[in-house]
Amino acid sequence: MVERQPNATDEEPIVVRPIAADDFARAAPLLAELGRPEVTAATTEHMRGVFKRHLASDTASLIALRGERAIGLLSLHIRERLSQIAPEAWIPDFIVTANEQGRGAAQALMNRAIEIARQRGCYRLVLESHYHRQRAYRFYAREGFADVGKCFALPLAPAKKPT
């Protein structure tokens, strides 16, 4: 399903649609802006494979476009929990490019993610957000998200470099 966000200006509307395999080149810079490792010539093939495997798994990830330009990405995973009858929807990656923040893309992506989670019978939608993303925290609160805990991370071995 493609969702078009109306706008009151002459600019092109925001289109939210499922992310596809041919969106890799559009998605990589958005993920780098979010703080994920930048895709380089040495890592492109490996990361393209990760991207394709992601799409083949139980995800419903979305991309937001204004015209042909990618302006946002939301990675939506549906996962089972041992303690719940229904699945949980999880957003580990959510980014709207800096020059598009506050212009409707985050709202459009989140609305579609919530709709998908409800359609899939999820009992809740959770997301992760780094401490420095205070503007995002305000958006999540407006959307009805509650701060229900902390996330702890244990760094393991350094990432293997693709050969």
ZIRA-V855154 format. One record per residue. RES is the residue in one letter. PSI is psi in radians with two decimals (none if undefined). OMEGA is omega as a letter, one per 30 degrees, with the letter a starting at -180 (NA if undefined). Layout:
# ZIRA-V855154
res->RES psi->PSI omega->OMEGA
res->RES psi->PSI omega->OMEGA
This chain:
# ZIRA-V855154
res->M psi->2.35 omega->l
res->V psi->2.23 omega->l
res->E psi->2.21 omega->l
res->R psi->2.25 omega->l
res->Q psi->2.18 omega->l
res->P psi->2.69 omega->l
res->N psi->2.75 omega->a
res->A psi->0.07 omega->a
res->T psi->-3.07 omega->l
res->D psi->-0.06 omega->a
res->E psi->2.81 omega->a
res->E psi->2.56 omega->a
res->P psi->2.82 omega->l
res->I psi->2.26 omega->l
res->V psi->2.19 omega->l
res->V psi->2.23 omega->a
res->R psi->2.87 omega->l
res->P psi->2.46 omega->l
res->I psi->2.50 omega->a
res->A psi->2.88 omega->a
res->A psi->-0.61 omega->a
res->D psi->0.10 omega->l
res->D psi->0.06 omega->a
res->F psi->-0.84 omega->a
res->A psi->-0.46 omega->l
res->R psi->-0.65 omega->a
res->A psi->-0.65 omega->a
res->A psi->-0.83 omega->l
res->P psi->-0.58 omega->l
res->L psi->-0.77 omega->l
res->L psi->-0.65 omega->l
res->A psi->-0.69 omega->l
res->E psi->-0.54 omega->l
res->L psi->-0.30 omega->l
res->G psi->0.09 omega->l
res->R psi->2.82 omega->a
res->P psi->2.40 omega->l
res->E psi->2.43 omega->l
res->V psi->2.23 omega->a
res->T psi->3.05 omega->l
res->A psi->-0.62 omega->a
res->A psi->-0.40 omega->a
res->T psi->-0.08 omega->a
res->T psi->-0.88 omega->a
res->E psi->-0.80 omega->l
res->H psi->-0.82 omega->a
res->M psi->-0.56 omega->l
res->R psi->-0.67 omega->l
res->G psi->-0.74 omega->l
res->V psi->-0.77 omega->a
res->F psi->-0.81 omega->a
res->K psi->-0.69 omega->l
res->R psi->-0.66 omega->l
res->H psi->-0.81 omega->a
res->L psi->-0.51 omega->a
res->A psi->-0.23 omega->a
res->S psi->-3.05 omega->a
res->D psi->1.29 omega->l
res->T psi->2.85 omega->l
res->A psi->0.89 omega->a
res->S psi->2.62 omega->a
res->L psi->2.67 omega->l
res->I psi->2.49 omega->l
res->A psi->2.32 omega->a
res->L psi->2.55 omega->l
res->R psi->1.86 omega->a
res->G psi->-2.26 omega->l
res->E psi->-0.03 omega->a
res->R psi->2.19 omega->l
res->A psi->2.19 omega->a
res->I psi->-0.16 omega->l
res->G psi->2.76 omega->a
res->L psi->2.43 omega->l
res->L psi->2.09 omega->l
res->S psi->1.97 omega->a
res->L psi->2.09 omega->l
res->H psi->2.50 omega->l
res->I psi->2.13 omega->a
res->R psi->2.59 omega->l
res->E psi->2.59 omega->l
res->R psi->2.41 omega->l
res->L psi->-0.48 omega->a
res->S psi->0.05 omega->a
res->Q psi->2.61 omega->l
res->I psi->-0.70 omega->a
res->A psi->2.75 omega->l
res->P psi->2.92 omega->l
res->E psi->2.41 omega->l
res->A psi->2.40 omega->a
res->W psi->2.30 omega->l
res->I psi->1.76 omega->l
res->P psi->-0.38 omega->a
res->D psi->2.16 omega->a
res->F psi->2.05 omega->a
res->I psi->2.40 omega->l
res->V psi->2.24 omega->a
res->T psi->2.56 omega->a
res->A psi->-0.77 omega->a
res->N psi->-0.07 omega->l
res->E psi->-0.06 omega->a
res->Q psi->2.43 omega->a
res->G psi->0.19 omega->a
res->R psi->0.26 omega->l
res->G psi->-0.23 omega->a
res->A psi->-0.76 omega->l
res->A psi->-0.75 omega->l
res->Q psi->-0.77 omega->a
res->A psi->-0.78 omega->l
res->L psi->-0.81 omega->a
res->M psi->-0.74 omega->l
res->N psi->-0.78 omega->a
res->R psi->-0.69 omega->l
res->A psi->-0.75 omega->l
res->I psi->-0.74 omega->l
res->E psi->-0.80 omega->l
res->I psi->-0.79 omega->a
res->A psi->-0.73 omega->l
res->R psi->-0.75 omega->l
res->Q psi->-0.61 omega->a
res->R psi->0.00 omega->l
res->G psi->0.43 omega->a
res->C psi->2.52 omega->l
res->Y psi->-0.36 omega->l
res->R psi->2.89 omega->l
res->L psi->2.17 omega->l
res->V psi->2.75 omega->l
res->L psi->2.86 omega->l
res->E psi->2.49 omega->l
res->S psi->2.34 omega->a
res->H psi->2.66 omega->a
res->Y psi->-0.57 omega->a
res->H psi->-0.11 omega->a
res->R psi->1.02 omega->a
res->Q psi->-0.65 omega->l
res->R psi->-0.70 omega->l
res->A psi->-0.67 omega->l
res->Y psi->-0.75 omega->a
res->R psi->-0.70 omega->l
res->F psi->-0.82 omega->a
res->Y psi->-0.73 omega->l
res->A psi->-0.75 omega->l
res->R psi->-0.54 omega->a
res->E psi->-0.05 omega->l
res->G psi->0.07 omega->l
res->F psi->2.51 omega->l
res->A psi->2.53 omega->l
res->D psi->1.85 omega->a
res->V psi->0.08 omega->l
res->G psi->-2.94 omega->l
res->K psi->2.76 omega->l
res->C psi->2.26 omega->l
res->F psi->2.52 omega->a
res->A psi->2.44 omega->l
res->L psi->1.88 omega->l
res->P psi->2.37 omega->l
res->L psi->-2.59 omega->a
res->A psi->2.62 omega->l
res->P psi->2.61 omega->l
res->A psi->2.45 omega->l
res->K psi->2.42 omega->l
res->K psi->2.34 omega->l
res->P psi->2.55 omega->l
res->T psi->none omega->NA
